[in-house]
């Protein structure tokens, strides 16, 4: 009996952690990838941020697209939900950025918005891009969203674009079926859906980077 108890203790201390490690290692390498819903959806590959005057690269980046349009003051209220739930948790990840498209007459409002982000965070990975109304509508149309731009050419929806310029989302969402975007008005949706989907796509690139590094060293 004593030997059995001793063996049980050893199993708990040594064998179970090994089993747990193998289980989670397997899970990480075999997780489901976030489906591609639309291909080649980026209209722009580079632009200049009017707040920083720095060039913004959209190509080969993980972009979260937002459309503040001509209504930055109102839509920025919802964009702060995105900041709290998505941006602050992922801004340090290489090549991750949030893009907010605005109209030219909204630059001052956008500057106020970025200043607010900087009060509690660091807005280095939140980029502002100015588009004409036609350009903004064209970029939105390529996404083939079921949600329409409002009369201020703005939207509360946020879209995940991968490094190849493809729109990512869900094919079997329990509420919408095909889910191409995330409603920034809803903290619950950001918490329960977008947070998980961002984790999946970032994990994809972490694994790809790990694989590339391993192959380079061999």
N, C-alpha and C positions, 0 to 999 in steps of 0.2 A: 504493500500500500504506500509506504514511504517513497519507494522508487517511482511509483506511478505519479504521486504528487510532485516529486522532483522533476519528472519528465514533463508534466503539465506546465509547471512554472517555466521551464526552459523553452517550451513551445511558445508560451505567451510572450516571453522576453525576446526571443530570437526569430522564430519561424513566422509568427503572425506579422511582424513588421515587414519581413521580406515579401510575404504574400501581398500585403497592402501596397508595397512599393511596385511590385510587378503589375498589380491590378491598375493602379493609377497611371503607370507608365504606358500601359496598353491603351488606356482610355484616351490619353492625350494624343497618341499617335493615330487613333482611329475615330476621332470625333467627326460629326457631320459638318460638312462645309456649308457656308451660307450660299444659297443658290444665286446664280446669275439670272437676272430677270430681263435686262436689256443690255445690249452690247454697244460700246463706243458712244457713250452719251455726253461726252465733254465737247462743248462747242469751242471753248478756249483752252489753250495749253499754257499760256503765260499771260500775265496782266501786271499792272502796277497798283499797289495798294496806296490810295490817296492819303491815308493817315500816316504811314511811315515813309512813303515814296520808294519803297523797296519792291523789287520784282517778286511776283508770286508765281511759283511753279505749280501747276495742277497735275501735269503728267508725272507718272511714277510716284504718286502720292495717294494716301488713303484720305479722301476728301469727304467731309460731311457738308453737303450743300444746303444752304438756307436762302430763302428769298424774302428779304426785308423790303425790297422794292421801294415804293414811294411812301412807306408807312413805318419808318424805322422806330419812331417813338412808341407806337402801339405794339408792333411785333417784337420789339426788344424785350418787352415784359415776358413773353413766352420764350424768347431766346435765352433768357437767364435760367430757365428750367433746364435747357440743354447744357448750359455752362455748368450748372451744379451737378447734374446727373451723368453727363458724358464727357464734356471737355476737361473739367478739372481732374478727372480720374485717368485721362489718357493723353494729355497734352505732352508729356515727356516721352511718349513713344515716338521713335524716329519715323518721320514721314507722315505722321498723323496731323491733320489740320482741319479746322472748320472754315468754310468759305461763306460769307454773306454777300449776296448780290444786292446792290442798291441802285437807285437812280441818281443822276448827277446832283439834283437839288437836295439830296439827303446826306451829303458829306459831313456837314456840321453835326447833324443828329447822330451819325455813325461815330463820329469822334467822341461825342458824349457817352455813347454806348461802350466804346472801347475803354474810355477813362473809368467807367464804372466797373468793368471787368478787372482792371488793374488795381482797384482798391482792395480787392480780396484775393486776387490771383495774379497771373501773368498772361497777358494777351498775345504773347509772341506767336502762338500757333492759331490765332483767330484772325483771319484775313478778310479785308474788305475789298470788293471789286465793284467798280462802277460800270454799269451797262446802260445802253439806251433802252427805251421801252421795248423796241422791236427785238433787240438782242436778248433781253431778259425773257421775253415771251418765247423766243426761239429755243433758248436753253431749257426752259421749263417744258416746252412741248416735246422735246426729244425724250424726256423721261416717261412719257406716256402715262402720266398719273391720272387717276380717276378724280382727284381733287383739282379744282380749278383755281387759278389766280383770282384774287378779288379785284375790286375796282381801283385799288391802289397798286395794282400789279405786284401784290405780295401774297405770302402764304405762311401758315404756321407749320407746314410740313417740313421735315428734314429727311434727306436722302443719303444713303451710304454708297459711295463710289469707290471701287477698288483701284489698285495701281495700274490696271490695264484700261481704266476708263469705263468699266462696266458697272451697271446698277445692281446692287445686291439687296436681297430681302428674303421674304418667306413665301413658299409655295402653298403651305398648308396651315396658315394662321387660323386659329380657332374662331376668330371674329370676322375676318375679311377674306379668307381663302388666300389669294395672292396679295401679299402686303409689300408695297413698294416704298412706303415712307412711314414716318413716325410723327405723330401729332405732338408738337412741343407744348401745346396747351395742357396736355395731360401728363402730370407727373407720374401717375400710375403706369401709363403706357411706356414712358421712358424707362421707368424702374423695371417693369416686368418683361419688356420686350427688347427695347433698343440696347439696354445695358448688356443683355445676354448676346445679342447679335454682334455688337462691337467686340465682345470678348472672343467670339468665334473667329471673326475675320482677322483680328490681331494675332490670335493663336496660329492661324494659317501662315502668316508671314514670319512669325517666330520660328516655326518648324522649317519653313523654307530656308531661312537664314542659317539655322542650325545645320541643315543638310548641306547647304552650299559651303559653309565653313569646314565641315567634316570632309567633304570631297576635296576641298582645296588643300587640306593638310595631308591627304593620303598620297 
